[in-house]
């Protein structure tokens, strides 16, 4: 069969090749040749780099000419519907928007009356996605403040098209990679009615991940110090299990849009299906209840990392905050926990731990580890941040620091912003190298600031990275490549 099959396949391939090549030969009328060949050349352009700029019907035509001259494509947006789903899809397709005087006048008028309009729905959808906009009014200024959205201060159409080009670049890049934010405390808010499927109030919900072009997230089963004090070891284990169960139920209830992930391969598969991936981590190893067997138990459930401590010392290690002695590290039980985590493919997370614990993990762990939500001590002196020596050691261990945006840990006032976050991230890259830095915002657990206040703002991070000169390859590393490298190495060690 092989002697007959291979020649037959070869003949088919030759015939197909000939058919395709002959089909591509086009004869143009001589008088039109130059023009039509020019259209062929234009069709070879990379349209992923040309931004679509929306303009409302209330325009005088000059906007379109200005957009074309600046290298964008003007699109007149219909305002004949008040369907927010349509407006959300429309906003997702646009890379910029011109708020003409007529549009702003209509928007302010409708907002002052307390009514609804297509203008209001479109503006909200654009702002949710952080689409660059030229112009504004009293309504957008109020919404910017309420959403902690940084004013882009675009002055003219050329500036808008330039910003939109970067924004489009960011969207295309995010669509091509599997990105991850490594710390979100959403399960701790279920008692408030939070859910991965509800946009309102939840910083880490699916709709906001969609708007921010984020692929995956680690949501947290958290065990507090008060729970341990009041309910003891058994109560701590029960609390950890309860939050895990609630998270699984929530993910299952929204299975059309997301799935539970255990590995980097799971995250890639879910993205291919058009779904978001949720991993689960345990914050505060008190949740083990002092029983080493629970390491394997939680590992078998798919928990990918344990944050060894939270704000207080525990039976595993000393904490960075409210600690009896920050120079002290792992307890005798803690050393056994680290070894057992290695054996069972669970990542060690040294965010919240004392310096002593960090250095003990550097010596004890046979595999790399992470700090899932931390910052740079050089940028702001706080016990939750890492010194340059720690950053260098983490890099030498092939680990990763995931940078957060938590007001109290990053600056001395209430103006922590995307720029503050970038200062910490840039410093970590400078000291540890781009292969050892990522993002773990700490949303739904105290994280958030101007311009980076929810999963819908992750696109802003990518835009800022591009503006700071990071390459696509480096951005892909920080948005997941680095973290997944460590996860893969830790899970491979178990095998």
Phi, psi and omega per residue, in radians:
X1 nan -0.671 -3.079
X2 -1.112 -0.678 -3.098
X3 -1.154 -0.495 3.133
X4 -1.505 -0.673 -3.014
X5 -1.194 -0.827 -3.046
X6 -1.091 -0.797 3.068
X7 -1.055 -0.673 -3.140
X8 -1.085 -0.747 3.114
X9 -1.113 -0.675 -3.136
X10 -1.118 -0.748 3.127
X11 -1.092 -0.757 3.117
X12 -1.037 -0.755 -3.120
X13 -1.086 -0.723 3.138
X14 -1.131 -0.776 -3.139
X15 -1.090 -0.743 3.122
X16 -1.122 -0.732 3.131
X17 -1.042 -0.781 3.138
X18 -1.128 -0.723 -3.121
X19 -1.096 -0.740 -3.116
X20 -1.162 -0.774 -3.080
X21 -1.164 -0.681 3.131
X22 -1.214 -0.564 -3.134
X23 -1.187 -0.410 -3.099
X24 -1.446 -0.189 -3.121
X25 -1.377 2.070 -3.117
X26 -2.114 2.323 3.084
X27 -1.804 2.069 -3.137
X28 -1.710 2.575 2.973
X29 -1.005 2.379 -3.009
X30 -1.017 -0.627 -3.098
X31 -1.223 -0.412 -3.108
X32 -1.842 -0.022 -2.988
X33 -0.960 -0.896 -3.058
X34 -1.035 -0.760 -3.125
X35 -1.146 -0.813 -3.084
X36 -1.220 -0.609 3.073
X37 -1.184 -0.526 3.080
X38 -1.159 -0.636 3.096
X39 -1.159 -0.606 3.066
X40 -1.086 -0.723 3.137
X41 -1.146 -0.718 -3.135
X42 -1.131 -0.593 -3.129
X43 -1.216 -0.151 3.122
X44 -1.565 -0.068 -3.130
X45 -1.187 2.708 3.110
X46 -1.521 1.675 -3.067
X47 -1.265 -0.167 3.046
X48 -1.123 -0.271 -3.095
X49 -1.760 -0.079 -3.105
X50 -1.747 2.007 -3.046
X51 -1.361 2.518 3.031
X52 -1.609 2.113 -3.095
X53 -1.942 2.083 3.128
X54 -1.379 2.447 3.012
X55 -2.294 2.421 -3.121
X56 -1.343 2.878 3.096
X57 -1.048 -0.464 -3.140
X58 -1.387 1.283 3.124
X59 -2.497 2.804 -3.088
X60 -1.814 0.140 3.107
X61 1.664 -0.397 -3.117
X62 -1.198 -0.498 3.136
X63 -1.084 -0.775 -3.134
X64 -1.061 -0.774 -3.134
X65 -1.111 -0.729 3.133
X66 -1.119 -0.700 3.131
X67 -1.140 -0.797 3.113
X68 -1.061 -0.755 -3.140
X69 -1.106 -0.607 -3.118
X70 -1.436 -0.104 3.086
X71 1.731 0.300 3.082
X72 -1.882 3.082 3.098
X73 -2.035 1.982 -3.140
X74 -1.332 2.421 3.111
X75 -2.302 2.038 3.096
X76 -1.324 2.146 -3.047
X77 -1.614 2.231 3.093
X78 -1.323 2.400 3.095
X79 -2.034 0.661 -3.084
X80 -1.653 0.099 -3.119
X81 -2.347 2.617 3.038
X82 -2.016 0.445 3.095
X83 -1.447 1.999 -3.064
X84 -1.196 -0.499 3.088
X85 -1.074 -0.734 3.106
X86 -1.136 -0.725 -3.137
X87 -1.137 -0.645 3.097
X88 -1.122 -0.744 3.117
X89 -1.153 -0.657 3.123
X90 -1.137 -0.774 3.128
X91 -1.091 -0.615 -3.140
X92 -1.162 -0.473 -3.109
X93 -1.466 -0.368 -3.075
X94 -1.564 2.664 3.102
X95 -1.989 -0.109 3.124
X96 -2.963 2.890 -3.125
X97 -2.651 2.432 3.089
X98 -1.776 2.073 3.089
X99 -1.615 1.641 -3.117
X100 -1.213 2.915 3.135
X101 -1.055 -0.704 3.136
X102 -1.134 -0.717 3.120
X103 -1.114 -0.809 -3.133
X104 -1.107 -0.690 3.128
X105 -1.086 -0.781 3.133
X106 -1.158 -0.679 -3.126
X107 -1.125 -0.825 3.137
X108 -1.111 -0.692 -3.122
X109 -1.114 -0.774 -3.126
X110 -1.204 -0.690 -3.138
X111 -1.126 -0.669 -3.124
X112 -1.190 -0.444 3.121
X113 -1.492 -0.184 -3.121
X114 1.342 0.317 -3.131
X115 -1.701 -3.086 3.107
X116 -2.015 2.655 3.117
X117 -2.740 2.875 3.078
X118 -1.072 -0.635 3.116
X119 -1.037 -0.771 -3.125
X120 -1.156 -0.763 -3.113
X121 -1.126 -0.753 -3.139
X122 -1.145 -0.768 -3.136
X123 -1.068 -0.778 3.116
X124 -1.062 -0.768 -3.133
X125 -1.116 -0.690 3.103
X126 -1.138 -0.737 -3.112
X127 -1.226 -0.632 3.093
X128 -1.010 -0.627 -3.103
X129 -1.623 0.022 -3.136
X130 1.049 0.573 3.096
X131 -1.158 2.257 3.132
X132 -1.019 2.367 -3.125
X133 -2.298 2.457 3.052
X134 -1.748 2.215 -3.121
X135 1.594 2.989 -3.129
X136 -3.132 3.097 -3.098
X137 -2.627 -3.049 -3.093
X138 -1.084 -0.611 -3.137
X139 -1.152 -0.842 -3.121
X140 -1.162 -0.569 3.101
X141 -1.117 -0.732 3.111
X142 -1.140 -0.756 -3.136
X143 -1.154 -0.688 3.091
X144 -0.988 -0.777 -3.131
X145 -1.145 -0.791 -3.113
X146 -1.144 -0.546 -3.119
X147 -1.647 0.054 -3.085
X148 0.917 0.786 -3.117
X149 -1.708 2.201 -3.128
X150 -1.231 2.389 3.095
X151 -1.289 2.160 -3.107
X152 -1.318 -0.337 3.095
X153 0.940 0.782 3.085
X154 -1.330 2.327 -2.988
X155 -1.724 -0.470 -3.088
X156 -2.698 3.084 -3.070
X157 -1.129 -0.640 3.117
X158 -1.060 -0.735 3.108
X159 -1.154 -0.669 3.115
X160 -1.095 -0.834 -3.110
X161 -1.116 -0.665 3.111
X162 -1.111 -0.769 3.119
X163 -1.160 -0.718 3.141
X164 -1.123 -0.586 3.111
X165 -1.137 -0.728 3.080
X166 -1.158 -0.718 3.118
X167 -1.070 -0.764 3.118
X168 -1.122 -0.725 3.076
X169 -0.984 -0.771 -3.139
X170 -1.102 -0.759 3.134
X171 -1.090 -0.800 -3.132
X172 -1.111 -0.716 3.125
X173 -1.123 -0.815 -3.131
X174 -1.102 -0.564 3.116
X175 -1.203 -0.406 -3.041
X176 -1.620 -0.150 -3.070
X177 -2.142 2.883 3.004
X178 -1.756 1.831 -3.076
X179 -1.698 2.770 -3.137
X180 -2.618 2.403 2.909
X181 -1.806 2.176 -2.890
X182 -1.647 0.138 3.086
X183 -2.732 1.981 3.083
X184 -2.493 2.235 -3.041
X185 -1.648 0.488 -3.072
X186 -0.925 -0.743 -3.123
X187 -1.016 -0.441 3.107
X188 -1.276 -0.063 -3.130
X189 -1.963 0.185 3.138
X190 -1.052 -0.563 -3.140
X191 -1.159 -0.260 3.086
X192 -1.684 0.096 3.138
X193 1.583 0.200 3.133
X194 -1.195 2.733 3.067
X195 -2.823 2.660 3.078
X196 -1.116 -0.324 -3.128
X197 -1.624 -0.053 -3.080
X198 -1.913 2.098 -3.118
X199 -1.236 -0.799 -2.996
X200 -1.130 2.131 3.080
X201 1.552 -0.550 -3.060
X202 -1.575 2.062 -3.141
X203 -1.252 -0.469 -3.042
X204 -1.915 0.406 -3.073
X205 -1.394 2.813 -3.086
X206 -0.967 -0.829 -3.134
X207 -0.996 -0.679 3.120
X208 -1.278 -0.623 3.038
X209 -1.047 -0.697 3.121
X210 -1.111 -0.798 -3.140
X211 -1.121 -0.610 -3.124
X212 -1.587 0.032 3.108
X213 1.126 0.517 3.125
X214 -1.583 2.393 -3.076
X215 -1.518 -0.734 -2.980
X216 -2.605 2.891 -3.058
X217 -2.697 2.580 2.998
X218 -1.720 2.027 3.052
X219 -1.769 2.673 -2.814
X220 -1.990 2.351 2.888
X221 -1.621 1.943 -2.992
X222 -1.901 2.371 3.067
X223 -2.066 2.029 -3.086
X224 -1.470 2.777 3.141
X225 -1.077 -0.674 -3.123
X226 -1.142 -0.618 3.100
X227 -1.086 -0.758 -3.139
X228 -1.110 -0.761 -3.120
X229 -1.124 -0.751 -3.052
X230 -1.404 -0.680 -2.972
X231 -1.916 -0.116 3.082
X232 1.280 -3.075 -3.091
X233 -0.974 -0.792 -3.125
X234 -1.103 -0.673 3.121
X235 -1.181 -0.603 3.113
X236 -1.146 -0.766 3.110
X237 -1.101 -0.750 -3.136
X238 -1.103 -0.683 3.136
X239 -1.141 -0.737 3.110
X240 -1.087 -0.798 -3.119
X241 -1.120 -0.658 -3.113
X242 -1.105 -0.766 -3.137
X243 -1.220 -0.619 3.064
X244 -1.091 -0.820 -3.128
X245 -1.047 -0.751 3.131
X246 -1.109 -0.676 3.125
X247 -1.143 -0.793 3.127
X248 -1.069 -0.732 3.126
X249 -1.096 -0.722 -3.131
X250 -1.137 -0.754 3.111
X251 -1.111 -0.773 3.138
X252 -1.106 -0.639 -3.136
X253 -1.187 -0.335 -3.138
X254 -2.062 0.577 -3.013
X255 -1.151 -0.264 3.060
X256 -1.227 -0.332 -3.023
X257 -2.122 -0.219 -3.093
X258 -2.688 3.017 3.091
X259 -2.670 2.797 3.087
X260 -1.435 2.290 -3.109
X261 -2.060 2.514 3.057
X262 -1.993 -0.474 -3.027
X263 -2.315 2.919 3.074
X264 -1.118 -0.572 3.101
X265 -1.107 -0.654 3.088
X266 -1.068 -0.750 -3.128
X267 -1.113 -0.719 3.109
X268 -1.135 -0.724 -3.127
X269 -1.135 -0.730 3.133
X270 -1.151 -0.683 3.096
X271 -1.096 -0.706 3.126
X272 -1.077 -0.474 3.113
X273 -1.521 -0.020 -3.102
X274 1.382 0.395 -3.108
X275 -2.013 2.743 3.039
X276 -1.491 2.601 3.141
X277 -1.908 2.270 3.055
X278 -2.023 2.102 2.957
X279 -1.640 2.868 3.079
X280 -2.207 2.332 3.051
X281 -2.113 2.780 3.084
X282 -1.871 2.142 3.113
X283 -1.817 2.029 -3.114
X284 1.636 1.824 -3.096
X285 -1.222 0.018 2.944
X286 -1.030 -0.411 3.124
X287 -1.121 -0.213 3.051
X288 -1.326 -0.263 3.113
X289 1.147 0.429 3.129
X290 1.260 0.207 -3.094
X291 -1.970 1.987 -3.095
X292 -1.064 -0.445 -3.139
X293 -1.137 -0.415 -3.127
X294 -1.250 -0.283 3.049
X295 -1.076 -0.915 3.126
X296 -1.150 -0.683 -3.125
X297 -1.017 -0.850 -3.127
X298 -1.262 -0.578 3.089
X299 -1.092 -0.759 3.137
X300 -1.130 -0.436 3.089
X301 -1.349 -0.235 3.121
X302 1.783 0.227 3.088
X303 -1.249 2.166 -2.978
X304 -1.575 -0.434 3.070
X305 -2.597 2.709 2.987
X306 -1.999 2.153 2.921
X307 -1.390 2.014 -2.902
X308 -1.063 -0.566 3.105
X309 -2.506 3.040 2.983
X310 -2.110 -2.147 -3.012
X311 -1.501 -0.137 -3.116
X312 -2.309 2.741 3.037
X313 -1.039 2.617 3.077
X314 -2.418 -2.928 -3.064
X315 -1.376 -0.035 3.123
X316 -1.771 -0.705 -3.042
X317 -2.872 3.076 3.007
X318 -1.601 2.639 -3.083
X319 -1.703 2.927 3.068
X320 -1.429 -0.356 -3.088
X321 -2.075 2.608 3.101
X322 0.832 0.735 -3.074
X323 -1.754 2.606 3.068
X324 -1.208 -0.600 -3.116
X325 -2.828 1.840 -3.102
X326 -1.157 -0.257 3.118
X327 -1.400 -0.311 3.120
X328 -1.447 2.663 -3.036
X329 -2.192 -2.143 -3.093
X330 -1.187 2.455 2.988
X331 -1.385 3.066 3.075
X332 -1.030 -0.732 3.083
X333 -1.129 -0.664 -3.141
X334 -1.073 -0.676 3.085
X335 -1.074 -0.712 3.114
X336 -1.183 -0.637 3.116
X337 -1.092 -0.788 -3.141
X338 -1.056 -0.787 3.120
X339 -1.086 -0.720 -3.124
X340 -1.217 -0.606 3.063
X341 -1.101 -0.766 3.065
X342 -0.994 -0.825 -3.087
X343 -1.123 -0.512 -3.057
X344 -1.823 0.182 3.040
X345 1.210 0.564 3.096
X346 -1.820 2.288 3.137
X347 -1.233 2.431 2.996
X348 -1.483 2.311 3.088
X349 -2.069 2.049 -3.097
X350 -1.767 0.286 2.924
X351 -1.153 2.517 -3.136
X352 1.346 -0.186 -3.083
X353 -1.511 2.794 3.081
X354 -1.198 2.870 3.060
X355 -1.064 -0.669 3.127
X356 -1.046 -0.728 3.106
X357 -1.121 -0.772 3.121
X358 -0.960 -0.868 -3.081
X359 -1.203 -0.583 3.058
X360 -1.106 -0.690 3.127
X361 -1.195 -0.620 3.072
X362 -1.019 -0.734 -3.104
X363 -1.382 -0.663 -2.968
X364 -1.468 -0.694 -3.011
X365 -1.264 2.366 3.112
X366 -1.478 -0.144 -3.087
X367 -2.301 2.866 3.101
X368 -1.091 2.794 3.053
X369 -2.423 3.099 -3.060
X370 -2.221 2.840 2.856
X371 -2.030 1.782 -2.880
X372 -1.223 -0.393 3.092
X373 -2.740 1.703 -3.073
X374 -2.555 3.136 3.122
X375 -2.468 -2.985 -3.065
X376 -1.824 2.114 3.131
X377 -1.044 -0.563 -3.123
X378 -1.152 -0.458 3.127
X379 -1.497 -0.577 3.096
X380 -2.740 2.157 -3.068
X381 -1.363 1.838 3.119
X382 -2.653 2.541 -3.059
X383 -1.104 -0.283 3.125
X384 -1.442 -0.136 -3.090
X385 -1.750 2.807 -3.073
X386 -1.751 2.420 3.075
X387 -1.280 2.893 3.093
X388 -1.085 -0.604 3.119
X389 -1.120 -0.702 3.099
X390 -1.154 -0.746 3.129
X391 -1.055 -0.738 3.130
X392 -1.155 -0.709 -3.137
X393 -1.186 -0.673 3.114
X394 -1.093 -0.710 3.109
X395 -1.150 -0.740 3.131
X396 -1.102 -0.475 3.099
X397 -1.452 -0.073 -3.072
X398 1.206 0.449 3.099
X399 -1.556 -2.986 -3.067
X400 -2.477 2.401 2.951
X401 -1.763 2.214 3.133
X402 -1.777 2.027 -2.981
X403 -1.430 2.367 -3.129
X404 -1.805 3.070 2.950
X405 -2.281 1.523 -3.124
X406 -2.136 2.044 -2.999
X407 -0.803 -1.009 -3.003
X408 -1.152 -0.362 -3.067
X409 -1.709 -0.022 -2.987
X410 -2.141 -0.359 -3.117
X411 -2.802 3.081 -3.030
X412 -1.773 0.177 3.138
X413 -2.502 -2.895 -3.058
X414 -1.737 0.447 -3.085
X415 -1.964 0.372 3.074
X416 -0.991 2.351 -2.997
X417 -2.499 -3.096 3.043
X418 -0.991 -0.627 3.118
X419 -1.176 -0.648 3.072
X420 -1.098 -0.789 3.080
X421 -0.995 -0.800 -3.110
X422 -1.118 -0.595 3.102
X423 -1.097 -0.749 3.105
X424 -1.167 -0.788 -3.136
X425 -1.086 -0.800 -3.133
X426 -1.061 -0.682 3.128
X427 -1.157 -0.743 3.116
X428 -1.060 -0.705 3.104
X429 -1.136 -0.735 -3.130
X430 -1.071 -0.674 -3.057
X431 -1.558 -0.814 -3.037
X432 -1.631 -0.411 -3.077
X433 1.704 2.657 -3.028
X434 -1.173 -0.304 3.118
X435 -1.367 -0.024 -3.006
X436 -2.301 0.483 -3.115
X437 -2.345 2.506 3.092
X438 -2.645 -2.818 -3.057
X439 -2.232 2.230 3.048
X440 -2.499 1.451 -2.870
X441 -1.089 -0.501 -3.035
X442 1.275 0.688 3.090
X443 -1.221 2.712 -3.103
X444 1.038 0.306 3.097
X445 -2.515 0.377 3.135
X446 2.017 -0.174 -3.128
X447 -1.402 2.735 3.075
X448 2.333 2.529 3.111
X449 -2.848 3.139 -3.085
X450 -1.060 2.115 3.111
X451 1.517 -0.173 3.129
X452 -2.575 1.319 -2.964
X453 -2.190 0.234 3.118
X454 3.116 2.972 -3.095
X455 -1.076 -0.428 3.086
X456 -1.192 -0.263 3.138
X457 -1.625 0.021 3.105
X458 -1.061 -0.536 3.099
X459 -1.074 -0.562 3.104
X460 -1.106 -0.614 3.118
X461 -1.099 -0.779 -3.138
X462 -1.121 -0.732 3.090
X463 -1.025 -0.792 -3.137
X464 -1.124 -0.703 3.096
X465 -1.036 -0.768 3.104
X466 -1.086 -0.740 3.138
X467 -1.177 -0.463 3.090
X468 -1.474 -0.001 3.034
X469 1.632 0.168 3.102
X470 -1.263 2.486 3.119
X471 -1.352 2.862 3.080
X472 -1.005 -0.721 -3.112
X473 -1.120 -0.721 3.132
X474 -1.192 -0.683 3.118
X475 -1.125 -0.708 3.111
X476 -1.078 -0.643 3.092
X477 -1.101 -0.837 -3.070
X478 -1.256 -0.451 -3.134
X479 -1.509 0.105 3.075
X480 2.794 -0.556 -3.094
X481 -0.971 -0.749 -3.114
X482 -1.193 -0.832 -3.120
X483 -1.106 -0.781 -3.132
X484 -1.155 -0.533 3.065
X485 -1.059 -0.775 3.132
X486 -1.193 -0.768 3.118
X487 -1.012 -0.787 3.132
X488 -1.077 -0.741 -3.109
X489 -1.154 -0.727 3.137
X490 -1.150 -0.771 3.138
X491 -1.222 -0.551 3.082
X492 -1.189 -0.566 3.135
X493 -1.126 -0.628 3.083
X494 -1.072 -0.726 -3.103
X495 -1.226 nan nan
